Amino acid sequence: VSLSMSSGAQLSTGTATLLHVASGALATLTLDCVTVSGRIAADVAGAATVVALDATTLTSYIATDAASTGDVTAGTPSTGWAGAAAMMLDAPTRASVRTTNRNMTDTRSLEARPDDPARRVIDESLQTQQFAAGALYVVATPIGNLADISLRALNVLARVDAVAAEDTRHTGALLDRLGVRAPLIACHEHNEREAAQQVLARLQAGERVAYVSDAGTPGISDPGARLVDAVRAAGLPVVAIPGPSAVVTALSVAGFDEPSFHFAGFLSPKTQARAEAIAALATLPASLVFYEAPHRILDAVRALAAGLGDERRLVIARELTKLHEQVHACALGEAAAWLEADANRQRGEFVLVVQGCAHAAPDGAELDRVLTPLVRELPLKQAVALAVEISGAARNAVYARALALKNLDG
């Protein structure tokens, strides 16, 4: 990692100041994308200075602190820009950021010019952000790829007084990589109501607090809903900072042309409860989205095939946005074999997207008229087969209703 500057350039000293380049000077930053971060010791006007670089996102905050024995000050509320912009340069200054990835043979250059429209939009948008005091900021964080953090999320995380987190160790590591320092408050499913009182006390004192889950958008199969409800009930503002979501990411690459989707979260690990949940969803014309763990993925796809039919289309999205990301489309009946063909396919975090029901749901009263006596007198499988033949309705819909009627009968 190296930093070269022309003779007209200088680093401003003092706590947490940004890189400053004199008018007309050219600064070139060369760094390795494989390296997460690097530090450069430089002698500027006789003062030992350390520059912190975040090479993962190339939107790093560059800080100097001549008064703290070469240590780096980053992410303090006074900066406001920590991680949100690569280098804040004077208008006439041209900066060239050149990255080299050890895993690739080419070298790419990104030119940042004063008249660059993208840079101007970024600068103007960050400077005009509303940042109300006494507000809870619900911040979406990357689901695997650090580069997916938004500029707005970086800006908020750098400026809040505290960060409430599902897992403080996990979030602490994330904030370190982003160059952000903030007090952490543990707020998870086992203490969410109690943690909400800590957050409320801070907000009522005029502080700003961010809430993040382990990954993605909080409150979606993650803690956060109770905290949001408590803050709103207290009459305080809740602000969403949108960003990565595994549900939406998987849907975007599923390719199902359906007007709606139903997010069901994790299926039950218990066989009967899982089958009943799937049967209840069988007639929905919407795409069905599930989360699943690696040790249950085979059981899940087999149960989905049994409850929805082998012919339904399925998209298996594994390790989304991560190094070993994989998206595979197949019929439900083929899913288990595909997963078993390679043990690596059963590793990681899964999002399953199943095509919605193509058949219209039968008239409920008419179906019940046919099914009720059959379910009362015959085994479930035989009753369903006869009801399908009589009514012409889809087997999945008939099975779901038959199961419900059987449960009602006790």
N, C-alpha and C positions, 0 to 999 in steps of 0.2 A: 504494500500500500504506500503510495507516495503522493506528495503534494508539491507542485512547483508553482512559483508565482513570479511575476515580473518584478523588476526593481521598484516600480511605482506602487506595488501592492503592500498592504499591511494588515496585520491582525489586530483588531481593537482589543485592548485589555480590559480587565474588570470582570466581575462575576457574571457568568451566563450571557455574554454578549455574542452576537452573531458575527460570522465572517464578513469583513468589510474589505472591499477592493476599491482602490482609488479610481477616479474617473479615467476611463480610457485604458485601464490595465486589463490584462487577460490572465485568468486563473484556470489551470488545468488540473482536474482531479482524476487520478487513475486508480482504480481499485478492482479487486477480484470478487465477482459475484458469489463465488463459493464461500468466501470468508464472511461470516456473519457480521463481525465488526473489527475494526482495527484502531489503533491509536498512533498518532504521530507526535513525536516530541520535536519541537522546533525552537529555535532561539530567535525571538523577535525583539529587537532593540534591547538585547541583554536580558530579557525576562524569559524564564522557562515557561513554555506554554504547551498545553495538550489539546489536541483536536480529536473529538469523538466522531466516528463515521459509522453509519449503519449501511452496510453494503447490500443488505437483502432487498431493500425497497428503493434504494437510490433517492429517497426523499429524506435524507438524514438531516438531523439538526447538528450544526457545527458550533460548538461552544468553546470558550476559553475561560480559564480562571487562573490568573497569575498569582492569586493570593492564597491558593489552597494546595501548595506543594505539588503541583503537577497533576492534581486530580481533576476530574471532569464534573462540571455542574451542568445537569441537563434535566429538563422536564419540570422545572420549578414554575409556579404560577406566573412569575414575573416575565418569563420568556413569551408565553402565549403561542409560540410557533413550534414548539418542540416536535420534531419529526414531520411537520406539516409541509415544509418546503425544503428543497435540497440546499440552496444557498440564496440568501437574500442579498442581491447585488445592487449597486447603484444603477440607475437607468442606462447610462452609456456603456455599462460593463457587459462584456460577452463572456459567458462561462461555457466551457466544453467538458462534458462528462463522458468519459470513455470507459466502457466496461469490457472486461475480457473474462470469459467463462472457461475454466480449465477443461470442461467436458465438451467444448466446442472448438472448432478450428478458426472461426471467423471472429472479427472484432467489429463491434458496432459503436457508433457515435451518436450521442444525443446533444444537439446544439440548443442552448437556451439563450435567446437573443432578447434585447429589450422590447422589440416589436412582436415577439412571439405571441399570437393570439391565445394559445392554450395557457401559457404562463400568466397572461394578463387576466384571463377569466378566473384562474385559480386564486391569484392574489386578491382580486376584487371580491370574490365570493367569500374568502376566509375573513377578510377585513369587515365585511358587512353582516357577519353572523350574529344573531341574537343570542345572548348568554344571560338569561334571567337568573337573578339571585333567588335562593330558596327553592330551587327546582331540582327534581330528580331526572337525570338523563339516562334513558335506557339505551345502551350502546351495543350494537351488533359488532362482533369481532370475527376474525377469520375462522373458517371451519377446517383449515389445514394449511393454506398458503398465506404467509404473512403479507405478501404483496396485495392481498385483497382488502386490507384495512383501508377505510376511506379517509380522505383528507379531513372531512368534518369530524369523524370519530377521533382522529389524532388530535385535532384542535381542542375538542372537548376534554379528552383524557388528560391533556397537558394542562388544562386550566381549572379543573374541578378541585375542590378542597379534599375530597376523599373518594375512594372507589369501593363500592360494595361488590363482593364477588362470590360466586358459587364455591370456588376453590381458591383460597388466597395464594397457595403455593404456585398453582398453575398460572393464575393471573399475574402474580409477581414476576414470574419468568417472562411472560408476554410483555409486560410494561418495561422490563429491563431491555428487551430486544428493541423496543420502540423508543428507548431513551427517555422514558417518563418515570417520574418519582411522585408517588402520592400515598398517603396512609390508606391501608386496606381494612375493610370491615367484612368479616365472614358472614355470608347470607346464603344459606343452602336450605334444602327441603326440611331438615331436622330442626332448624332454628329460625326459620323465616319470619315468624310472627315477632319473636324477641328482637331479631336484628332490625326489623322494621321500626321499632321504637328508638333504636340508636340512630338510624337514618333520619327519622322524624325530628329528633332533638337537634341534629345538625341543621336540617333544613329550616326549622323554626328559628334558628339563630342567624339565618341569612346565608348559610353556606350552600354551595352547589355540590351535589353528590352524583356520581355516575354508578350505574349498575351494569355488570357484565356477567354472563354465564361462562361456562368453560369454553364454549365455541358457538358461533352462530348468533341468532337473534334470541334474546332472553324471552322466557315465558312460553316457548313452543317446545313441549316435552322437556322443559327445564324449569327450575324455580324462577320466580320473578312476579308472578301474577298476584300473590298475596301482598308483596311489597308495594306494587303499583296501586292496588286497591286501598291499602292503608294510607298511602300518600294522598291519593285523590280524596279519600274520605275526610282527611284533615284539611281539605280546601287548598292544597298546594299543587303547583303545576307539575305535570309529567310530560317530558319531551322525548319523542322517539328519535333516535339517530339510526336510520336504516342501514342495512348492509347485508352481509352474507347470511344465507339460510339454506340448509341442506334440502329442505322440502322444495323450495322454488328452483334451486339449482338442478335437482334431479328432474323436475317437471319440464324444465327448459330443454333438456336433451332427450326426453322420452318420445316425443314425436306423436303423441296421441291428440287427435283433433277433436277434443271434447270441451264443451263450454264451461265445465266446472270440475272441481276436484274435491275429494274428501280425505282429510288427513286423519288417520286413525292412530298415529303414534306407534307404540310397541304393542304387539299382540301378546296375550297372556302366555306364560310358559306352560300352563296347564292344558292338557289335551282337550278336555271337554269345553272349557271356557274359551279356548282359542277357536274351536269349531263353531261354537254358538256366535261368537263375534263375527266370524267370516260369513256365516249364514245370514246374519242381520244386514250385511252389506251387499249381499249377492245381487240384489235387483237395482241397485243404484246405477243410474246412467253416467255417473261421474267417474273420473280416474280415481283410483284408490291408492293412497300413499301410506307406506308403513316404514318405521325404523326397525332395524333388527340387529341383534348382536351376533358375532361370529359363531359362538357355540350353539346358537339356536337357528342359524340360517337354513340348514337342511330341513329341519322339522317345519319351519315356517313355510317354505315353498311347497313342500308336500301337502301341508294342510290347505294352502291356498288352492292348489290344483284339485284337491278332493272337494273343496267347498264351492269353487267357482267354475270348475271344468278345465280340462286339459288344454282347450283351444284358446282360451283368453291369452292375450299378449301381455308379456311381462318385461319390464326393464329393470335390470339389476345394476344399481349404481354403487360401486365400491370405492372407498377411500377418495371421495370427491375432493378435488383440488390438490391432492397430495401427490407425492412422487409416484406412487403405484396406483394411481387412479385407473379405474376400469369401468366401462359402461357396456353392458351386454343386453341385447334384446332377443327374446325367444318366446316360444309358447310356454305356458305354465307347466305343461306336461313334460317339457324338456329341461326345465330348470335344475332339478336335482341332479340329473346326469351331467349337466355342464359343470356344476359346482364340484362334483365328485371326480371329474376328470383331471383336476389339478388342485392339490391341497392349498396352494397359494390363493386360489379363488375363494376360499372360505375364511380368509383373514381380513381383519380391518373392520371398519364401520360400514353398515349397509343402509341404503334407501331403496325400497322396492316400490315400483310404480306399476299398478295393474290396470289394464284397460277396463273401462266401465261396461256395464251390462248393455248389450245391443238391443235387447227385447224390452218392449213396454211392459210395465208391471200389470198383471191381470187385475180385473175388477175384484176387489177384496171380498165383497159379499158373496159373489158367485163362486169364487174359489173356496171360501169357507163352507158354502153349501155342499160342494162336492167332497171336500177333504174331511170334514168333521166325522161323518160316519165311517169313512175308510180308516182314519187314524184310530178310531175307537175300537175297531174290530180286527185290524190287520197290523202286521209288523210295519215299521215306518218305511222301509225301503219299498215294500210291495204297495203300500198305500200311495206313496209318491208316484210310482210308476203308473198306477191306474189313473191317478188324478191328472197326470200329464197327458195321458192318452185321451181322457174324456174332455179336458178343458183346452188342450192345445197350447197351454202356457209353458213358459221356459222351465226346465227342470230345476234350475237353481232357485227360482222364485217359489216354486211349489215346495221344494224341500225346506226352504227357510220358513215358510208359513206353517208347514206340517210340524216342524220342530217346535215352533212357538205354541201351536195348539196342543201338542203332546205334553209340553211343560205345564200348560194351563190345567190340563186334566190331572196333573200330578203324577 
